[in-house]
Amino acid sequence: MTAIWQQRGLLAHLLLPVALLFALLVSLRRYAYRAGILRRVRLPVPVVVIGNIAAGGAGKTPLVLALAGDLAARGRRPGIVSRGYGGEFSGVREVKADDSAALVGDEPLLLKRRAVCPVFVGRDRVAAAQALLAAYPACDVVVSDDGLQHYRLARDVELAVIDRRMLANSWMQPAGPFREPPRRLAQVDAVVKNGAVDILVAGVPTFDMRLRGECFVRLDAAGQFRAAAEFAGLRLHAVAGIGEPRRFFDHLAGLGLACENHGFPDHHRYAAADLDFAGDAILTTEKDGVKLCGLSRLPVWVLPVDAQVEPDLATFVLEKLDGRPPA
């Protein structure tokens, strides 16, 4: 589908009537919540939603990790809620570090293994957040991974992450990538640009995010680390099943690594046949790494990344939480 969205070609035009209907339904739903026809649920603690208006990953999960860590470092006690996309669980569940990605979803499992706070999953973000607060009453701020369109959960701060894929055909789904029209960005509290994105939203604070990562960790031996230079001369395979695999491949190239690249759909469920490569090693993302254990005869090395945001996003969020009435 993403190939269709890159231009306004024949198939995109054929899907345009459905996209127009979808856009109408999206607008009506948003109006129903804003007018009070549909009820929002406000939690006893503030809520920060990190999401995007286009389909697929734009770097939300690294940003959630970074913001939760920065809030904790400044004395707050955050908790994270996520939809748990692709997980087989039912209802609401707390994510444990030894859960499987098949059970709770790849992104929530990654969040749990790296976050400094509890992580709960549920298709109903309200129920997930309420369960989190019941289990961890000291939590004083909820960070929602995705959920910009989950309007039933009232929020105090909205952060929209955008990346270069938004420079596609600018149509609504299924003719284009947008879940909501681009004008929705004018209503969020801040826009976070992941990488070089030539988009400016008038009147909305903008932050720049870069993903930094240079040291690899062996998947089956967490205590083994390798710098990029140590892979020189090896036959390498890069595996990525994320929103934009090209971003990971470009990152590896920027580290001076020459790889045979293998892109998979976002949230792909791997089988051993997917990794049946001849070579010396597989390099992959953290999100993919939680699903690859035991599937490859080659050693698998995971590249952890950290989001660096400028200017200081945590300070901005805390000023919003402490100095502005809830929206």
N, C-alpha and C positions, 0 to 999 in steps of 0.2 A: 504493500500500500504506500509506503514512503516514497517509492519511485514515482508513483502517480502524482504525489504532492509537489514534486520539484518544479512542475510547470503546469500551465493551463492547457493541457492537451485534450485530445478527444475524450478519453475516459473520464477525466476530471470534469469536462463540460457535461457529459452524460449524467454524472452524479450531482451536478449543481442543483437541480430541483430538490433532491433529498437534503442537500446541505442547507438550502434556504428554509426548508421546513424545520430542520434541526436548529437553525439559528433562531427561528421564531419561538420554538419550544424552550430554548435556553433563556431567551429574554423574558418570556412569560413566567418561567420558574423563578428567575431572579427577582422579578417584580413582585411575585407572590410573597416571597420572604421579606422583601423590603417594606411591603405594605402591611405585613402582619397577617396575611391570609394563611400562610404556612408559618408554623411556630418555630422560632429559634430557641435553642436551649443554652442558657448561660451557666457556666460553671462557677463555683465559688472562688476560682483562681483565674488569673488572666491566661489567654490562649494566643499563641503565636502560630500562624499558619504559613508554611513555606510550600509554595506550589508553582504551577505554571499554567499558561492558557493554551499550550499546544500539547499534542499527544507525545508520549515518550519521555525519556529522562532528559533533563537539562542540567543535571548536577545538583539536584535537590538533596540527595542523601548525604554527600560530603558537607553540604552547607548546614544541614540539620546537626550533624556531628560537631561541626565547628562552633555553631551557635550554642548548642547545649553545653559544650565544654567551656566556652567563654562565660556563659551565665553561671555555671557552677563555680568557676574560678573567682567570680565576683560575689559569691555568697548566696546565690540563689540555689534552689533545689528543684531542678527541672525534671520532668518526665516526658517521654516521647510516646505518641500514638501514631499508628500507621494502619493502612488498610490491610496489609498482608496479602498483596496481590499474588495469586498463584498458589497460595497455601491451601492445604486440605482441611484445616481446622474449621470448626463451626462456632458461631457465636463470638465470644470474646476470650482472648487468651493472653497471659503474660508470656513473653518470649524468654526462654532460657538459653544460655550459651551453648548447651549441648543438644538443643533442638535441631531438627533437620530443616533444610530449606524447603523441602517438599511439604512439610507440615505447616510452617509459619510464613513462608515466602523468603526470597533471597535478601531483599533489602532490610526487612526487620531483623533477620538473623545477623547480617552485617552490623546493623546499628547496635544490637545487643552486645556483640563481641567487642565493639570499640567504644561504646558510649559509657559515660560516667553515671548513668542514671537508668531507672527502670524503663522498659519498653513493652507496650501493650498493643495488640493487634485486634482489629475488628472492622468488618465492613461498615458497621455503624460507629462512626467516630465518637459520637456522644456516649454510647454505651462503653466503648473502650476507655475513654477518658474518665468516666465515672468509676469504672472498675479500678483504674490506676489510682485515683484519689482515695478510694476506699481501702486499697491495699497499702498505700503509701501516703498517709495523711499529712506528712511533713512537706510533700511536694507543693511548691508555691508558684509554679508556672508550667503550663502544658505546651509542648512544641509538637505541632502536627506535621508529619512528613507527608506531603501532598495534602489534598483536601481543600484546595482553593474553591472548588465547586461544591463542596459538602456544606451547603449553607445552613443546615440545621444546627451545626455547631457554631454558636456565636463566637466571634473572635475579636481580639483587641488590636492585633497587628497583623497585617497581610504583607507578605514578601513574595514577589513574583520573580522566578528565575527564568532568564531567557538565554538562548544561545543562538549560534549561527543558523540553525535549522529553521528558525522563524523567518528567514529570508526566502522561504519557499513561495508557493503561489498565493498565500495570504487568504485562502478560502477556508470556510468551515468544513468540519467533517461531514460526510466521508470524502468530499471533493478536495479537501485540503487538510492541514494539520490542526486547525484550531478547534479547541473545546469551547472557547468563548471568543467573541470578536476582539480584535486588537485594541479597541477603545476601552476594554476592561482594564488595561494597564493604567489608565488615568485615574482609576478608583482605588488602587492599592496604596499602601503606605510607603513602599520603596520597591524599586526594581534592582535586581542583582544580575549583572551581565557576566555570564560565564564565557570568558575568552573575548576575542575581538568581535563585537556585535555593533553594527552601525545603526543603532536604534536609540532615539532620545525621546522620552515622554515628558512633555512640558509640564512643569510644576511638580513633578514627582522626584524625590531624591533617588539618585542612582549610585550604586556601588559596583566595584569591579572585583571579580573573583578569578583567582588562578588556582589550578590544582597542582600541587607540588608533590613529587615523589621520585626518588632516585635509588632507593635501596630495596632489593627484592627479598622476600621471605619464602623459604621452601615450605610448600603446603603440608608435607608429611613430617616436617621437623621444624617447628616454629622457632627453635633457637638458632637455625642456620640462616645467615644473611649473606647477600652478595651485592656488591656495587655493580652498576651497569658495565663498567669496564671489564669485569671478570667474565663476561659472556662473549668477549671478543673472539672471533674465529670459530664460534660454534654455530651449528645449524639450528636456528631458532624458529619456533612457531608461536605466533601471537594469536590468542583466542579471546574474543570479546563478544558477549551477548548482552549489550547494554543499549541505551537509547540511540547513541551514535558511536558505533565501534570505531569509526574513523578517528575520533578524538583520541582514543587509546593508542591506535596505531601511530598517529602523528606524535604522540608523547614519547613513544618508544624510539621513533626516528630522531626526535630531538635529543634523546640520550645517546645517540650514535649507534643504535642497534639496528641491524639489518635482519628483518624477520619475514617469514612467509605468513601472510595475514589471513585469518579465518574469522569472518564476521558471522554472527548468528542473531536471530531475532531477540529483542529485549525479553528478559525473564526465561530464556530458553532452558528447557529441561534436557540436560546432556545425557547421552548414552556413550558407552565405550567406543562405539564406531565413530562417533564425532571426533574422537581424539586419536584415531589410529594413524599416527604420523610416523614417518621415518626421520630421525634427526637426533638432536642432543638434549633439547629441553623445550618446555612450553612456558610461555610467559602469559599471564592473565591478570584480570582485574580482581579486586577484593570481592566484588559482587558475584563474579563467576566462580571464584575460588571456593566459596562455601558450598558449591555444588559438584566440584570436580574430584573430591577425595576418592581414591581407589579406582578411578576410571581410566587412567593412562599408565602405560608401561614406561613412559618417559617421565623424568622428574618435572614437577610443576612448580613454578616460581610465581608468587603473587606480588603485585606491586601496590602496597598501601599508598594512598594519596591523602593529603590534607588540604582543605580549602583555606586559602588566604584571601581575606576580603579587605579592601580599602575603599573609603576610610573605615573607621572602627564601627562595625555593624552592631556589636553587642551594646555599645554605649548608646547608639541610636535607639535600639529596641528598649533598653531600660528607661530612657528618657520618655519614650512613648508610654510605657507601662506605668511609670511613676508620675507622669505629669499631664496626662490627657485622659479625659473621660472615655469609657469604652465606646467603640463605634457600633 
